[in-house]
Amino acid sequence: MQNLILASSSPRRKELLENLHLHFEVSSSDVDESFDPVLSPGEIVKELAHRKAQAVFKKHPDSYVIGSDTVVVKDGNVLGKPGSGKEAFTMLKSLSGSTHSVYTGVSIMTPENVITFYEKTDVVFWELTDEEINSYIGTGEPFDKAGAYGIQGIGSMLVKSITGDYFSVVGLPVSRTVRELRKAGYPLP
C-alpha cells in the first residue's frame, strides 16, 4: 500500500484523519505562507495547500501527500492567525454579530496526480461583548487559528450557525478529501 502523509503539524487535521482510522504519517512543511493579495481567497488557500504538499512530496515522491490551508475572510479581508491579544480582539470584534467565510484548500499529490480544491463555509457569530471576547482570548485558544477562533473548541460558543462543511472550518474538508483520494487511486475502504 502507498504511504499517506499529512503535510501539516496541525493537531486538528491530524485528529480528523485519525477519526477515519487511516494509517498515515505526519510531516510538517515549513513553507513561506505569504500570498499575492490580488488572489481570491479560494486561490490563496489552494496555492498555500499546494506549496505545503509539494514541499513534503519532494522528500517522499512515491507517497500520497495531503497539504491543507485555511483562511477566514470578512468583508474581503483575509484574516490569518493573530500575532497578539490585541490583534485577536480586533479580529473577533469584526466577526461579532455577522457572517464571515472560511476557505480551506487541499492539495493531494501522488506519483501520478495532483488534485487541488477548496471548500467555502459561511459562519455566523453571535453578537459578542468585549468581556466575552477578552474571556475567550484569555483561554489562549485563538492564537494558532485563522480568524482567532476554533469552532471545535471553546470558540464553539461564539458560533450561531454555519452553512457548509463543518470539518472545513476545523481545517480539513474530510468527506471531499476522502473522495478525491479515491479518485487519485488511494485504496480506501
Secondary structure, DSSP 8 states (H G I E B T S, - for coil): ---EEE----HHHHHHHHTTT---EE----------TTS-HHHHHHHHHHHHHHHHHTT-TTSEEEEEEEEEEETTEEE---SSHHHHHHHHHHHTTSEEEEEEEEEEE-SS-EEEEEEEEEEEE----HHHHHHHHHTTGGGGSGGG--TTTGGGGGEEEEES-HHHHHT--HHHHHHHHHHTT----
